[in-house]
Amino acid sequence: MSGPCNARLRDEDDLSACCGSSHEAIELDDVSVSYGDEAVVTDVALRIPRNAVTALIGPSGCGKSSLLYCLNRMCDLIPGCRTRGSVRFGWLDNERLACDPTILRRHVGMLFQRPGPFPFSIRRNIEFALRQHGVRARPDLDERVEWSLREAGLWDEVRDRLDRPALGLSGGQQQRLCLARALALDPSVLLMDEPCSALDPISTRKLEELIRRLARDRTIVLVTHSLPQARRVADHVALLWKAEGDAGRLVEHGHARRFFEQPHHAVTREYLSFA
Ligand SMILES: Nc1ncnc2c1ncn2[C@@H]1O[C@H](COP(=O)(O)OP(=O)(O)OP(=O)(O)O)[C@@H](O)[C@H]1O
């Protein structure tokens, strides 16, 4: 989908890369993260397949979120955070993304643990990002607002209250609004950092169904503590692990069914035994 609507974003020009062997993946090459002098993730080499859900799992503190933040360079915004290695999006023009984190973050959207809508109306929450990317005409804004709310499965619940405060929505609705806000910019990658941890089981199921649907034409990287959730939604799984005194390392990754049914590493077997 090269744009959900007629209205185009200012920087929605062609960022497609020429085909190459890694065209269908995000390639992480020896990615390491540290805060000050403390290394928290070291030498992660990982291929994240395009248009699929990859779950990043592992015990608390092993560096899942830190690794996730390398994918849209949010780590650049964290004081004291330094990264090494490279992240390349096979289907995008990486040279242009490297020059402009704003364009990178438009292509690589983010959903956080706690829903964080702005204290504006539902409509303005979505328009805010659109205006920053050059969409100004009222019909264009309206079209994108409706499209993204539909994509996030929220349109029918809010179509009659678009000008009411977003903070008046339930937690699950707020999280889907944040998803709509990210989707409005038509990202090809969505990063999700434990997006269901503040939601009840019904809202969790709704969001998981959305994740599955969105992965038909988007690449989703999901950090989750829930092994049952990883089993339900992930096509691929990557396990990070941190031994005492060491930084987080990638232990094992692969297709979800193989990963859960025939884990190769003793550490993976041990971790899965806690499910
Ligand atoms: N802004 C920061 N400054 C300093 N250290 C940090 C910062 N953010 C994270 N860390 C440290 O980096 C390590 C990895 O944290 P991170 O949040 O990436 O792990 P995680 O696997 O996502 O953990 P959790 O599952 O508990 O969210 C931890 O030791 C944490 O204390």
The ligand as an ORCA input file, in Angstrom:
! r2SCAN-3c Opt
* xyz 0 1
  N      17.660      5.082     30.062
  C      18.427      4.160     30.647
  N      19.542      4.514     31.324
  C      20.343      3.593     31.921
  N      20.100      2.273     31.889
  C      18.997      1.849     31.231
  C      18.115      2.758     30.586
  N      17.113      2.048     30.013
  C      17.362      0.762     30.292
  N      18.490      0.634     31.034
  C      19.083     -0.602     31.512
  O      19.336     -1.444     30.404
  C      19.081     -2.797     30.711
  C      18.102     -3.358     29.688
  O      16.851     -2.679     29.833
  P      15.668     -2.905     28.832
  O      14.527     -2.099     29.314
  O      16.141     -2.723     27.446
  O      15.381     -4.472     29.056
  P      14.043     -5.285     28.834
  O      14.454     -6.661     28.487
  O      13.177     -4.567     27.848
  O      13.404     -5.231     30.279
  P      11.865     -5.329     30.713
  O      11.365     -6.614     30.129
  O      11.919     -5.347     32.212
  O      11.177     -4.121     30.163
  C      18.562     -2.818     32.139
  O      19.624     -3.137     32.985
  C      18.110     -1.383     32.383
  O      18.252     -1.031     33.728
*
